[in-house]
Amino acid sequence: MPQRRACGSEFVQSAAPGIAINLFKTRNFLFFVAVLLMHWTLPRPAPADIVFMAVLYLSIVINPTINSRFLVFFMLVMVWTLSIFISSIHVIDVPAVQFQLLAHTFVVLLGMTACFAALSWGEGDFHSFMKVYLVACCITASLGIFGFAVNFDYFLWDGRAKALFDEPIAFGAFLLPGALGGMYMLSRGEGRIFPFIALTLCTVGVLLSFSRAAIFSLFVFAPLYYIVLHRRNLAQAGAYMLIVLVVASAILLLAFLSFDGFQAKVLDRLTVSKDYDVGQGGRFSRYFMSIPMILENPLGLGMLEIEKYFTEPVHDIFISSFVNYGWLAGVAWILLTLLTFRIAFDNQRATQSPVAMWLSFSLLSQLPCAILQQVEHWRHMWIFFGLVWGLNFRKFPTPAPAMSRAQFNPPPQLRMERP
């Protein structure tokens, strides 16, 4: 009979428990290495993709047990992915299409890898992931800030920081969970220097991306998350927030005075809608022009076929799924999004863990970006999809029952009188 042995927060079944424990540790180590490499997206496939495939193999070996959540996640993702391939059969011989299909396959498998890993993780493992992700964010933000400061084109796109990402919006969105993670660690008293540095670098990096969607997420979800973290001491939270605003204002003023063209770039990006949003053939115009295409093509146009009609893709993952990959893909993506936030709510309710709350806000912060961009190739987004769906609340400490008012304020006859 296989023995069941504890491996940190993980229980593995194996005839040789020592081997299983080593595999578990190796899997986690490789997963964290891949997270550190995730900001390096320019090669195809990226180095992180290769490492994640090794993690997926080890996850299947040491943790073959799956639950109903994993099956639902798997089915939704597979329906979406198969729809992409079916819609693109007629252009499968085009090299660019083959490349995009391969890239989509890698990122989908990355999401499955994260889900597999999370099935065997306890709260401590998620906490370790947060710290590693913060290190990756510090590296990424430093590259983007350096590129902007010295005007290094390799780390810029149209004068906006992007580091080793393809585009500034992906760079900014990648840093959002890092900013939230820095706030979490500061609120828990887990050090001061590293969380503050991470929060500062991520915030500055998001601002220098000049991505309207990422900056919107930062200014909406970061304060909301901060209030949730400090809901039991709002006065202290307000004081800290005031300090942060003063420091941020000082940094912004310094940037205005130190960098040529910074003011013009800020004013330009403060515009709610630009010519390429509302002009003829602009972003929003393409949304409306896509509706007849969706109705006429239930199987979708296929990979890259939209370029035959528009000069740019439809920058919205929800509309893009319908018009490019068909009705099934569109419905699957909407269901995946809605059910993910339901799962995130259930995770928080079952665990009452601040780590689960961080995962939920990290994924929620990506939503404004998804409305203005095709985000299906973002590795960090798939990571958080998989972790939210794979979170196993049974491996978390049992939350303490809430104290009732009667317990907190016992009847007068049960109170002890002082002599």
C-alpha positions in Angstrom: 0.0 0.0 0.0 1.3 3.5 -0.8 2.1 5.5 2.3 0.8 9.0 2.8 3.4 11.4 4.1 3.5 15.1 4.9 5.6 17.4 2.7 5.3 20.8 4.3 1.7 21.7 3.6 1.5 18.9 1.0 0.5 15.3 1.3 1.8 13.0 -1.4 1.2 9.4 -2.1 4.1 7.3 -3.2 5.6 3.9 -2.5 8.9 5.9 -1.9 7.9 8.9 0.2 11.4 10.4 0.2 11.4 10.5 -3.6 8.0 12.1 -3.6 9.1 14.8 -1.1 12.1 15.6 -3.2 9.9 15.8 -6.4 7.6 18.2 -4.6 10.4 20.5 -3.5 11.9 20.3 -7.0 8.6 21.1 -8.6 8.1 24.2 -6.3 11.7 25.4 -6.9 11.3 25.2 -10.7 7.9 26.9 -10.5 9.4 29.8 -8.6 12.3 29.9 -11.1 9.8 30.1 -13.9 8.0 33.0 -12.2 11.3 34.9 -11.9 11.8 34.4 -15.7 8.2 35.3 -16.6 9.0 38.9 -17.3 11.3 37.9 -20.2 8.8 37.5 -22.9 10.6 38.5 -26.1 11.9 35.1 -27.2 9.4 32.6 -28.5 9.0 30.3 -26.7 10.2 32.2 -23.7 12.6 30.6 -21.2 9.8 30.5 -18.6 7.7 28.4 -20.9 10.2 25.6 -21.0 10.6 25.6 -17.3 6.8 25.6 -16.8 6.5 22.5 -19.0 8.9 20.7 -16.6 6.8 21.9 -13.7 3.6 20.6 -15.3 5.2 17.1 -15.8 6.3 17.0 -12.2 2.9 18.2 -11.0 1.2 15.3 -12.8 3.7 12.8 -11.4 3.5 13.9 -7.7 -0.1 15.1 -7.6 -2.4 13.1 -9.9 -5.5 13.7 -7.6 -7.8 16.4 -9.1 -11.0 17.9 -7.9 -14.2 19.2 -9.5 -12.9 22.7 -9.7 -9.9 21.6 -11.8 -12.2 19.7 -14.1 -14.5 22.7 -14.7 -11.4 24.9 -15.3 -10.0 22.3 -17.6 -13.2 22.0 -19.6 -13.7 25.8 -20.0 -10.1 26.3 -21.1 -10.2 23.4 -23.5 -13.4 24.6 -25.1 -11.8 28.0 -25.6 -8.6 26.5 -26.9 -10.2 24.0 -29.2 -12.4 26.7 -30.7 -9.2 28.6 -31.6 -7.8 25.6 -33.5 -11.2 24.8 -35.2 -11.7 28.4 -36.3 -8.1 28.4 -37.7 -8.1 25.2 -39.7 -8.5 26.9 -43.0 -5.3 29.0 -42.4 -3.3 26.4 -40.5 -0.7 26.3 -43.2 0.3 30.0 -42.6 3.6 30.1 -40.6 2.4 33.1 -38.5 -0.8 31.3 -37.6 1.2 28.2 -36.6 3.4 30.4 -34.4 0.4 32.0 -32.7 -1.3 28.7 -32.1 1.9 27.4 -30.4 2.1 30.5 -28.3 -1.6 30.2 -27.2 -1.0 26.5 -26.3 2.0 27.4 -24.1 0.1 30.0 -22.1 -3.0 27.7 -21.7 -0.7 25.0 -20.4 0.9 27.5 -18.0 -2.6 28.1 -16.5 -3.1 24.4 -16.1 0.3 24.1 -14.5 -0.5 26.8 -11.9 -3.8 25.1 -11.2 -2.1 21.7 -10.7 0.5 23.2 -8.4 -2.1 25.1 -6.3 -4.0 21.8 -5.7 -1.1 20.7 -3.5 -0.2 24.1 -1.9 -1.0 25.3 1.6 -1.0 28.9 2.8 2.7 28.9 3.2 3.4 27.9 -0.4 1.2 30.7 -1.7 3.0 33.1 0.6 6.3 31.9 -0.9 4.9 32.5 -4.4 4.0 36.0 -3.4 7.5 36.8 -2.3 9.0 35.3 -5.5 6.5 37.3 -7.6 7.5 40.5 -5.7 11.2 39.8 -6.6 10.3 39.3 -10.2 8.3 42.6 -10.1 11.3 44.4 -8.6 13.5 43.2 -11.4 11.0 44.1 -14.1 10.2 47.5 -12.7 13.9 48.3 -12.3 14.5 47.5 -16.0 11.5 49.7 -17.1 12.5 52.6 -14.8 16.1 52.4 -16.0 15.1 52.3 -19.6 12.9 55.4 -19.1 15.6 57.3 -17.1 18.3 56.8 -19.7 16.0 56.6 -22.7 17.1 53.1 -23.6 14.9 52.1 -26.5 15.1 48.3 -25.9 13.2 48.8 -22.7 10.8 51.4 -24.1 7.9 51.5 -26.5 6.9 55.0 -27.9 8.7 56.5 -24.9 6.8 54.3 -22.4 8.5 51.8 -20.1 8.0 48.2 -21.1 11.2 46.4 -19.9 11.3 42.9 -21.6 7.6 42.8 -22.3 6.1 43.2 -25.8 4.0 46.2 -24.8 3.7 48.8 -21.9 0.2 47.6 -20.9 1.4 44.1 -20.2 4.4 45.5 -18.3 2.1 47.7 -16.2 -0.4 44.9 -15.6 2.4 42.5 -14.5 3.4 45.0 -11.8 -0.1 45.4 -10.3 0.0 42.2 -8.2 3.4 43.3 -7.0 2.1 46.6 -5.7 -0.7 44.8 -3.9 1.8 42.2 -2.5 4.0 45.0 -1.1 1.0 46.5 0.6 0.1 43.1 2.0 3.5 42.4 3.5 3.7 45.9 5.0 0.3 45.4 6.6 1.4 42.1 8.1 4.6 43.5 9.5 6.8 41.1 7.4 9.7 43.4 7.1 9.8 47.0 6.1 12.6 47.6 3.6 11.8 45.0 0.9 8.0 45.5 0.8 8.4 49.2 0.7 11.0 49.0 -2.1 8.7 46.6 -4.0 5.7 48.8 -3.6 7.6 51.9 -4.7 9.2 50.2 -7.7 5.9 48.6 -8.9 4.0 51.9 -8.4 6.5 53.9 -10.3 6.8 51.2 -13.0 3.0 51.2 -13.6 3.0 55.0 -13.9 5.9 55.0 -16.3 4.1 52.4 -18.5 1.6 55.3 -19.2 -1.0 52.5 -19.7 -4.4 54.1 -18.9 -5.9 50.7 -18.0 -3.1 49.7 -15.7 -3.0 53.1 -14.0 -6.8 53.0 -13.6 -6.5 49.6 -11.9 -3.7 50.9 -9.6 -5.8 53.9 -8.5 -9.0 52.0 -8.1 -8.0 48.6 -6.7 -5.0 49.5 -4.7 -6.8 51.8 -2.3 -9.7 49.4 -2.1 -7.4 46.5 -1.2 -5.6 48.8 1.3 -8.9 49.6 3.0 -9.8 45.9 3.2 -6.4 45.1 4.7 -6.7 47.8 7.3 -10.5 47.6 7.9 -10.0 47.1 11.6 -7.9 50.3 12.0 -9.0 52.8 9.4 -7.5 55.8 11.2 -4.0 54.3 11.0 -4.7 53.3 7.4 -5.6 56.8 6.5 -2.4 58.2 8.0 -0.3 55.7 6.0 -2.2 56.5 2.8 -1.5 60.2 3.3 2.2 59.5 3.7 2.2 57.4 0.5 0.4 60.2 -1.4 2.9 62.7 -0.3 5.9 60.5 -1.3 4.2 59.7 -4.7 3.6 63.4 -5.3 7.2 64.2 -4.5 8.4 61.5 -7.0 6.0 62.8 -9.6 7.2 66.4 -9.2 10.8 65.2 -9.4 10.0 63.4 -12.6 8.3 66.5 -14.1 11.4 68.6 -13.3 14.0 66.0 -14.3 12.9 64.4 -17.6 12.3 66.1 -20.9 8.9 65.5 -22.4 7.5 63.8 -19.2 4.9 66.5 -18.7 3.7 66.2 -22.3 3.5 62.4 -22.0 1.5 62.6 -18.8 -1.0 65.1 -20.3 -1.2 63.1 -23.5 -2.0 59.9 -21.6 -4.5 61.6 -19.3 -6.9 61.8 -22.2 -9.8 59.4 -21.7 -10.2 58.7 -25.4 -7.7 59.3 -28.1 -7.9 59.4 -31.9 -7.1 55.7 -32.2 -10.0 55.0 -29.7 -12.9 57.0 -31.2 -11.7 58.0 -34.7 -12.7 56.3 -37.9 -11.6 52.6 -37.6 -10.5 53.3 -34.0 -10.7 50.9 -31.1 -14.4 51.5 -30.2 -15.4 51.8 -33.8 -13.9 48.3 -34.4 -16.0 47.0 -31.5 -19.2 48.0 -33.2 -18.0 46.9 -36.7 -17.2 43.4 -35.2 -20.8 42.7 -34.3 -22.0 41.8 -37.9 -18.9 39.6 -38.2 -19.7 37.7 -35.0 -23.3 37.1 -36.2 -22.2 35.9 -39.6 -19.3 33.7 -38.4 -20.4 31.4 -35.6 -17.1 29.5 -35.9 -15.1 32.7 -35.9 -12.9 34.2 -38.5 -9.8 32.4 -37.4 -6.3 33.3 -36.1 -5.0 36.7 -37.6 -7.8 36.9 -40.1 -9.1 40.1 -38.6 -6.1 41.8 -40.1 -7.8 41.5 -43.5 -10.6 43.8 -42.3 -8.9 46.1 -39.8 -5.5 47.6 -39.6 -5.3 46.6 -35.9 -6.8 43.8 -33.9 -9.9 44.1 -31.8 -8.3 45.1 -28.5 -10.9 43.5 -26.2 -10.5 39.8 -25.1 -14.2 39.3 -24.8 -15.2 40.6 -28.2 -12.0 39.1 -29.7 -12.9 35.7 -28.5 -16.3 35.9 -30.3 -15.1 37.4 -33.6 -11.8 35.5 -34.0 -12.6 32.1 -32.4 -16.4 31.8 -32.6 -19.4 31.8 -30.3 -18.3 28.8 -28.2 -15.0 30.5 -27.4 -16.7 33.8 -26.5 -19.2 32.1 -24.2 -16.4 30.0 -22.7 -14.3 33.1 -21.9 -17.2 34.9 -20.3 -18.0 31.9 -18.2 -14.4 31.5 -17.2 -14.2 35.2 -16.1 -17.5 35.1 -14.2 -16.9 31.8 -12.5 -13.3 32.8 -11.6 -14.6 35.6 -9.4 -17.2 33.3 -7.9 -14.4 30.9 -7.1 -12.3 33.7 -5.7 -15.2 34.7 -3.4 -15.6 31.2 -2.2 -11.9 30.8 -1.5 -11.9 33.9 0.7 -15.1 32.8 2.5 -13.7 29.3 3.1 -10.2 30.3 4.2 -10.5 33.9 5.5 -6.9 34.1 4.4 -5.3 37.4 3.3 -3.4 35.5 0.8 -6.6 34.4 -0.9 -7.7 38.0 -0.9 -4.4 39.0 -2.6 -4.9 36.4 -5.3 -8.5 37.7 -5.9 -7.4 41.4 -6.2 -4.4 40.5 -8.3 -6.7 38.9 -10.9 -9.4 41.5 -10.6 -6.8 44.2 -11.4 -6.3 42.6 -14.8 -9.9 43.1 -15.8 -9.7 46.8 -17.1 -6.7 45.7 -19.1 -8.6 42.8 -20.6 -11.3 45.2 -21.8 -8.8 47.3 -23.7 -6.4 44.6 -24.9 -6.2 41.0 -26.1 -4.7 39.5 -22.9 -4.9 35.8 -23.8 -1.1 35.7 -24.2 -0.3 37.2 -20.8 1.5 34.6 -18.7 0.9 36.4 -15.4 -2.9 36.5 -16.0 -3.0 32.7 -16.7 -0.9 32.2 -13.5 -3.5 33.9 -11.4 -6.3 32.1 -13.2 -4.8 28.8 -12.4 -3.9 29.7 -8.7 -7.4 30.9 -8.0 -9.1 27.8 -9.4 -6.5 25.4 -7.9 -6.6 26.9 -4.4 -7.5 24.0 -2.1 -9.0 25.5 1.1 -8.7 22.1 2.9 -5.0 22.7 3.0 -5.4 26.0 4.8 -5.7 26.4 8.5 -9.3 26.2 9.7 -10.5 29.8 10.3 -11.6 30.6 13.8 -15.3 30.9 14.3 -16.6 34.5 14.5 -17.4 35.6 18.0 -21.0 36.3 18.5 -22.2 39.4 20.2 -23.5 37.4 23.1 -20.0 35.9 23.6 -18.4 39.3 23.3 -20.9 41.0 25.7 -22.1 38.4 28.2 -25.3 39.1 30.1 -24.8 41.2 33.2 -25.4 38.4 35.6 -22.4 36.4 34.1 -20.0 39.3 34.4 -17.6 39.3 37.4 -18.1 42.2 39.8 -15.0 44.0 41.0 -14.7 44.2 44.7 
